[in-house]
Amino acid sequence: MVAHAYTVAFEGVDARMVEVQCAVTPGVPAFAVVGLPDKAVSESRDRVRGALSTLHIALPSKRITVNLSPADLPKEGSHFDLPIALALLAELEILPKDAVADTVALGELSLDGALIPVIGALPAAMAAAEENRTLICPAASGAEAAWVGGCQVIGAKGLMDVIQHMTGRTPLAPCDPGEVSHAPDCRDMRDVKGQERAKRALEIAAAGRHHVLLVGTPGSGKSMLASRLPGILPPLTPAEALETSMVHSLSGLIEAGGISRHRPFREPHHTASMPAIVGGGRTAKPGEISLAHNGVLFMDEFPEFPRAVLETLRQPIETGEVMIARANAHIRYPCRFMLVAAANPCKCGYLSDPARACSRAPNCGEDYMGRISGPLMDRFDLRVDVPPVAFRDLDLPSAGASSAELASRVAAARSIQTVRFRDHPEMRQNADLQGDLLDQATALDTAARTLLTSAADRFGLSARGYHRVLRVARSIADLETAEVITRDHVAEALSYRLPANAP
């Protein structure tokens, strides 16, 4: 007879069910694992052998064969240890075969039989719920997996606990979900002196999830503004929190099983490689754009990033997902993020500062900003000049709206969009507007349409640029709870789209 256990193999954020088949047959004593395992899976036989030896369970002097089905699916990771051990124990009639076959297991075994936490417990629980099976995992991963309410999650500290549970001697209690981790105290937007236009642009961007480019001299407050953006964003919805946590689970970023409700804020350094930003590597792990899913990706010193890295952002910005192609697999990750980029106007940084004239103007600025291609620049909804702030103004009292006030206005605008997109699950914010819904949602009055048509003709807006102006104008109208987009809304949207020196 052949014993069966079940586990998962990860393909992006999806977990595919894998059947672990174990057979003990007469022959030369051996322990073989087949089914396209990687090095970590192949080494499972030694970890399983050591753990069973610690528990004083002797393996028979026969040939042990473990097959991971489907055999053409690559198997990666140490989480195959526990299901291999369970299938072997079931074949040795130490555990009931039917009980083992009704579970999905994952976990790494140490040589003393303890279970070590592994990544991907949340996607594994989703797969177990779809198959109506119980999930058995390390105790440290149980709180994370228990967020999926569709299946029972059993967390064990060691292999002996699993044996005692499955034989009915000492049943383990189901795991409870971890605590919701709250957002850290965000810095207040009111701390930024001046820069009211940039604050307004970030408010509009937060309302509709629009991409922003901040250009200004060093020390003008670009990074300071971006770091305060999370404070005006609404918390993640339950569906968004689960999506984001699935990606973070595969990267081992979930702490103590707590699902976070605050939006991710990722800020990679400009020396980051393409796999670090987009995703990839030997095991096709998610990159920064996927870790920023449903949140903010802040790229400081934007032109300093390698040109190849910048160009790979173009498709994910449009589609909201990234495909990582490998010879044996195509892995898809979600990446619906808000891009906030910051850049100096030129290499020395002082092209636009009249007090510190650039010696190579205007070629310095043209060469430096030319590192950002036209098609990528066209994908920024708002382009904002951030002028330097005089040191005398730093002593002035704080002015303008606080982060709490901005957050309430953004939340009100997002609630309008929730109603707008309730019948369109593929869209969530105004930045996603397209097709017939774009035409319906961006109804313009006569004056607004005349202005937009004139500006598009005069400044040569592309079709993408034209639609992005409409989406930004829709977000501005939502902030004012206006149903129809007026001329003032279009004019403000155009002011963030056209160059500052446009005639």
Disulfide bonds with the S-S distance in Angstrom:
none
